[in-house]
Amino acid sequence: MAASAPAPHMADFPAEGRCSYYVEKKKRFCRMVVAAGKRFCGEHAGAAEEENARKRILCPLDPKHTVYEDQLAKHLKKCNSREKPKPDFFIQDINAGLKDGTEIPEQLVPISSLSEERLENLIKKLRKASEGLNSTLKDQIMSHPALHDALNDPKNGDSATKHLKQQASILGNIEKLKLLGPRRCFVEFGAGKGKLSHWVDIALKDAEKVHFILVEKVTTRFKVDGKHRKKNSVFERLQIDIQHLCLNKIPLLSKEKLPVVGIGKHLCGVATDLALRCLVETYAASCEERTEEPLAKRIKND
């Protein structure tokens, strides 16, 4: 017989219609809604005596949740963690930076394992390779009037203020580069909740024919892109790793042929490299090929 739920604290009781399972680690009752006539939610149903005859097991697709063993086959067909068909814009490792014929070392050697002599030689090579490079980056901290009210909201905490200042600076830099305008598509890499695109959309006001593509590899809660209902703005969210994203295969871009502006706020160094390759090699390069094709034909005929 399965073990019963841990005994709840006497000073605490489950809310009406909520699960009666006491989560010892969190020192509170489970807050999941229960079915009519039940004391426990599906996840903790094994704690109820009337459910002891049915066994719950870990989902093989995602061990973060459980499922009744006798309903496993049915569950696997609808589990949110099941592998879904790949869209046309998914091309394995297209932005990984590896070309055909590139030799990948069979074994990576950690720097800590190098001898002093080999380490000195490596440092010399790196210094020689970086000679002449202007590695000094100048800070361009700016702002934008679209975020004026939000930045001055007294309800903001330190974290909210920090993010708003970063978003305002990005918008200010986009405007300085004359990239903030109508008839273009903004691709936000590592979009998260989509707040950067949200502020770009607000800054553009009633600009015509503006599209947003939000790229994020994981499912995100509390997204803000769904709140936009302006007729001149189109928001599309793609759940995909930047490493496998081919921009010119996205129906919106292949159909509209819009100029693309890549934006991002949450990218690490590796993801930034992937995003730059994605922009240059899977969209800009294809646009240049389309533009140059007629000229190439004329030269050939001459």
NUTORVO-369271 format. One line per 5 residues: number of its first residue (from 1); their letters; for each residue x, y, z of C-alpha. Coordinates in nm, 3 decimals, padded with zeros to 5 digits. Example, Ala and Ser with C-alpha at 12.3 -4.5 7.8 and 13.67 -1.06 7.14 Angstrom:
2
1> as> 01.230/-00.450/00.780  01.367/-00.106/00.714;
//
This chain:
302
1> maasa> 00.000/00.000/00.000  00.135/00.342/-00.095  00.246/00.574/00.181  -00.011/00.828/00.292  00.042/01.201/00.268;
6> paphm> 00.251/01.364/00.540  00.046/01.493/00.832  -00.047/01.860/00.788  00.020/02.121/01.049  -00.281/02.169/01.270;
11> adfpa> -00.268/02.547/01.228  -00.299/02.516/00.852  -00.568/02.369/00.630  -00.601/02.332/00.253  -00.807/02.595/00.075;
16> egrcs> -01.150/02.487/-00.044  -01.133/02.297/-00.371  -00.755/02.259/-00.344  -00.535/01.953/-00.296  -00.504/01.819/00.061;
21> yyvek> -00.145/01.698/00.013  00.097/01.874/00.248  00.427/01.954/00.072  00.680/01.921/00.352  00.962/02.089/00.158;
26> kkrfc> 00.754/02.403/00.099  00.576/02.389/00.436  00.234/02.434/00.280  -00.047/02.243/00.109  -00.041/02.178/-00.264;
31> rmvva> -00.237/02.451/-00.440  -00.361/02.249/-00.737  -00.736/02.238/-00.803  -00.894/01.897/-00.739  -01.172/01.722/-00.928;
36> agkrf> -01.521/01.716/-00.781  -01.540/01.472/-00.489  -01.160/01.428/-00.469  -00.922/01.531/-00.191  -00.601/01.517/-00.393;
41> cgeha> -00.487/01.650/-00.733  -00.372/01.409/-01.004  -00.008/01.450/-00.908  -00.071/01.349/-00.546  -00.359/01.111/-00.604;
46> gaaee> -00.143/00.822/-00.486  -00.168/00.968/-00.136  -00.542/00.903/-00.124  -00.651/00.560/-00.006  -00.915/00.529/-00.276;
51> enark> -00.646/00.579/-00.542  -00.396/00.330/-00.402  -00.495/00.062/-00.652  -00.362/00.273/-00.942  00.010/00.332/-00.975;
56> rilcp> 00.162/00.660/-01.088  00.498/00.658/-01.266  00.737/00.922/-01.398  00.663/01.037/-01.751  00.943/00.898/-01.976;
61> ldpkh> 00.937/01.220/-02.183  00.966/01.454/-01.886  01.037/01.313/-01.537  00.920/01.640/-01.381  00.564/01.508/-01.380;
66> tvyed> 00.391/01.173/-01.325  00.114/00.981/-01.497  -00.104/00.678/-01.423  00.073/00.367/-01.549  -00.243/00.234/-01.712;
71> qlakh> -00.285/00.563/-01.904  00.076/00.598/-02.022  00.010/00.520/-02.389  -00.269/00.779/-02.404  -00.060/01.036/-02.218;
76> lkkcn> 00.240/01.002/-02.451  00.024/01.105/-02.747  -00.067/01.440/-02.590  00.222/01.514/-02.351  00.355/01.866/-02.402;
81> srekp> 00.710/01.729/-02.389  00.664/01.498/-02.689  00.880/01.564/-02.994  00.690/01.772/-03.246  00.736/01.782/-03.625;
86> kpdff> 01.018/02.017/-03.724  00.912/02.330/-03.919  01.077/02.425/-04.250  01.286/02.694/-04.080  01.452/02.430/-03.858;
91> iqdin> 01.783/02.325/-04.016  02.009/02.129/-03.783  02.317/02.330/-03.673  02.285/02.582/-03.959  02.428/02.858/-03.738;
96> aglkd> 02.680/02.644/-03.551  02.969/02.781/-03.756  03.084/02.445/-03.893  03.127/02.421/-04.269  03.154/02.107/-04.481;
101> gteip> 03.497/01.956/-04.450  03.577/02.123/-04.120  03.775/01.888/-03.901  03.653/01.872/-03.544  03.919/01.773/-03.290;
106> eqlvp> 03.850/01.429/-03.152  03.941/01.542/-02.803  03.933/01.886/-02.644  04.231/01.958/-02.422  04.168/02.179/-02.116;
111> issls> 04.408/02.474/-02.085  04.489/02.369/-01.728  04.650/02.051/-01.862  04.898/02.232/-02.091  05.264/02.251/-02.000;
116> eerle> 05.413/02.594/-01.927  05.591/02.596/-02.264  05.278/02.509/-02.464  05.075/02.764/-02.270  05.328/03.040/-02.348;
121> nlikk> 05.322/02.946/-02.718  04.942/02.961/-02.716  04.947/03.308/-02.556  05.194/03.430/-02.820  04.969/03.301/-03.100;
126> lrkas> 04.664/03.471/-02.952  04.848/03.802/-02.911  04.973/03.786/-03.270  04.626/03.704/-03.402  04.473/03.996/-03.213;
131> eglns> 04.729/04.257/-03.321  04.567/04.561/-03.479  04.220/04.479/-03.352  04.035/04.766/-03.192  03.906/04.584/-02.885;
136> tlkdq> 03.807/04.896/-02.691  03.430/04.919/-02.678  03.274/05.255/-02.604  02.966/05.265/-02.382  02.660/05.407/-02.556;
141> imshp> 02.414/05.442/-02.268  02.106/05.616/-02.402  01.734/05.642/-02.333  01.404/05.677/-02.518  01.091/05.882/-02.442;
146> alhda> 00.869/05.576/-02.492  00.984/05.450/-02.150  00.969/05.785/-01.970  00.656/05.709/-01.766  00.762/05.353/-01.686;
151> lndpk> 01.106/05.467/-01.569  00.951/05.723/-01.335  00.695/05.488/-01.184  00.751/05.495/-00.804  00.622/05.137/-00.778;
156> ngdsa> 00.931/05.002/-00.956  01.182/04.808/-00.753  01.556/04.799/-00.822  01.529/04.503/-01.058  01.245/04.652/-01.265;
161> tkhlk> 01.428/04.986/-01.290  01.746/04.814/-01.405  01.567/04.628/-01.686  01.375/04.937/-01.795  01.697/05.138/-01.820;
166> qqasi> 01.853/04.863/-02.032  01.551/04.849/-02.262  01.545/05.229/-02.292  01.915/05.232/-02.382  01.866/04.965/-02.649;
171> lgnie> 01.576/05.161/-02.800  01.785/05.479/-02.795  02.068/05.305/-02.980  01.828/05.152/-03.234  01.687/05.498/-03.306;
176> klkll> 02.036/05.650/-03.331  02.122/05.391/-03.597  01.802/05.491/-03.783  01.666/05.136/-03.755  01.350/05.231/-03.568;
181> gprrc> 01.092/05.276/-03.841  00.803/05.130/-04.043  00.798/04.850/-04.303  01.047/04.618/-04.138  01.065/04.305/-03.925;
186> fvefg> 01.225/04.303/-03.581  01.363/03.964/-03.479  01.414/03.943/-03.102  01.661/03.667/-03.018  01.630/03.513/-02.670;
191> agkgk> 01.300/03.694/-02.638  01.186/03.556/-02.301  00.864/03.738/-02.216  00.903/03.964/-02.520  00.936/04.291/-02.331;
196> lshwv> 01.199/04.441/-02.561  00.972/04.393/-02.863  00.689/04.533/-02.651  00.875/04.862/-02.602  00.988/04.877/-02.964;
201> dialk> 00.623/04.844/-03.067  00.520/05.123/-02.829  00.801/05.347/-02.958  00.684/05.293/-03.317  00.329/05.403/-03.228;
206> daekv> 00.121/05.376/-03.547  00.402/05.287/-03.788  00.281/05.079/-04.083  00.369/04.723/-04.171  00.577/04.636/-03.865;
211> hfilv> 00.636/04.270/-03.783  00.792/04.109/-03.478  00.939/03.758/-03.465  01.023/03.648/-03.110  01.273/03.362/-03.091;
216> ekvtt> 01.295/03.160/-02.768  01.396/02.796/-02.726  01.190/02.728/-02.412  00.827/02.776/-02.317  00.783/03.111/-02.143;
221> rfkvd> 00.520/03.218/-01.892  00.369/03.566/-01.859  00.445/03.663/-02.220  00.357/04.021/-02.311  00.350/03.983/-02.690;
226> gkhrk> -00.002/03.843/-02.670  -00.129/04.177/-02.537  -00.063/04.360/-02.862  -00.363/04.390/-03.085  -00.269/04.688/-03.303;
231> knsvf> -00.368/04.634/-03.665  -00.031/04.759/-03.792  00.179/04.521/-03.580  00.212/04.146/-03.620  00.369/03.934/-03.346;
236> erlqi> 00.487/03.577/-03.412  00.665/03.361/-03.155  00.896/03.076/-03.260  01.006/02.814/-03.007  01.343/02.712/-03.150;
241> diqhl> 01.713/02.722/-03.063  01.891/03.001/-03.256  02.150/02.740/-03.357  01.897/02.575/-03.589  01.702/02.880/-03.715;
246> clnki> 01.703/02.962/-04.087  01.540/03.305/-04.125  01.472/03.288/-04.498  01.257/02.978/-04.443  01.016/03.160/-04.211;
251> pllsk> 00.693/03.207/-04.412  00.647/03.568/-04.300  00.995/03.671/-04.418  01.001/03.463/-04.736  00.667/03.614/-04.837;
256> eklpv> 00.706/03.979/-04.733  01.082/04.016/-04.808  01.104/04.281/-04.536  01.429/04.434/-04.406  01.523/04.260/-04.081;
261> vgigk> 01.652/04.424/-03.763  01.797/04.183/-03.507  01.752/04.282/-03.142  01.817/04.110/-02.811  01.875/04.175/-02.444;
266> hlcgv> 01.920/03.836/-02.278  02.186/03.676/-02.501  02.508/03.525/-02.370  02.827/03.536/-02.581  02.761/03.207/-02.759;
271> atdla> 02.400/03.298/-02.836  02.517/03.635/-02.972  02.749/03.454/-03.215  02.463/03.228/-03.321  02.229/03.524/-03.371;
276> lrclv> 02.484/03.712/-03.585  02.540/03.407/-03.805  02.165/03.361/-03.829  02.116/03.720/-03.951  02.412/03.734/-04.188;
281> etyaa> 02.419/03.383/-04.332  02.054/03.277/-04.339  01.891/03.606/-04.438  02.127/03.885/-04.548  02.326/03.649/-04.772;
286> sceer> 02.011/03.513/-04.936  01.885/03.870/-04.999  02.215/03.961/-05.166  02.192/03.653/-05.386  01.843/03.753/-05.500;
291> teepl> 01.956/04.111/-05.567  02.270/04.016/-05.758  02.121/03.736/-05.966  01.993/03.948/-06.261  02.327/04.135/-06.282;
296> akrik> 02.520/03.809/-06.284  02.311/03.684/-06.576  02.378/03.999/-06.783  02.751/03.970/-06.727  02.741/03.608/-06.834;
301> nd> 02.552/03.688/-07.156  02.797/03.965/-07.244;
//
